[in-house]
Amino acid sequence: MRKSDIDVKNMRAFTVHPGWAWAICAGVKKQEWRTFLPNPREGVCAVHCSKNISKGEWEREAELVKEWWGRKLPSREELLANWCGKVVAVVKYAASEDDWDESAYGWRLSGVKKLKKRIVCKGALKLWKMDAVLAKKVLAQL
């Protein structure tokens, strides 16, 4: 992915739990499951890490990361200090009605580019639109 692939005026992001944000950045989580199809159905968007992770959530995500991908999730303290509440990467996504299980649509993720410096911001539900200032900050960190 090149910087020219990113439309700063229409930059979008999705917010995920810290363990899943880490797994996307590590290149092992290649699919995101959501209850809706994004609009547009494919494109480039930012990955935002939710602002908190409870001890129980961290334990569950650490267990799944180890089981599914044989990797060790960073400590809860590391995620809270350096990941939570921040934009961490940019990724290409493509979603299809064909990628549907009984509860969610699958979005295929590829071309992950971690930001040089993570950017603090507030997340939102669904596929949310970034303001131009935040989008330019993201672009500058690729």
C-alpha positions, 0 to 999 in steps of 0.5 A, a space after each residue: 500500500 502506498 500513501 497515494 492509496 489513502 483518501 485523506 478526505 474520506 479516511 475511515 477507521 474501525 475500533 477493535 479490542 487491544 488484543 485484536 489490534 495487536 494481532 492485526 499489526 502482527 499480521 496474524 489476524 487477517 479477517 475482521 468479523 462485524 455484524 454489518 457490511 462497510 460502506 464502501 465495501 472495500 478500501 483503506 482504513 485505519 485500525 483504532 484500538 479501544 481505550 481499555 481492556 479489563 483483566 478478564 478480556 486480556 486473559 481471554 484474548 491472550 489465550 485465543 492469540 496463543 491458541 489460534 496463532 501460537 503467539 504471545 500477546 503483550 501484557 495488559 499493562 503494555 496494551 494499556 500504556 501503548 496501544 489503548 485509545 490510539 490509531 495503530 495501523 492502516 489496512 486494506 479491507 474487502 467485505 462481501 455478502 459471501 463472507 458471512 457466518 450466522 452472526 457476522 460478515 467477514 472483512 478480509 484484511 491485507 497490506 497492514 502498515 503499522 504507524 511509526 507513532 501511534 496517535 491518540 484519539 477517540 474511537 467510535 462504533 461501526 466504520 467511522 469517518 476521521 476528521 481531516 486533521 486526524 487523517 493527515 496525522 495518520 498519513 504522516 505516520 506511515 
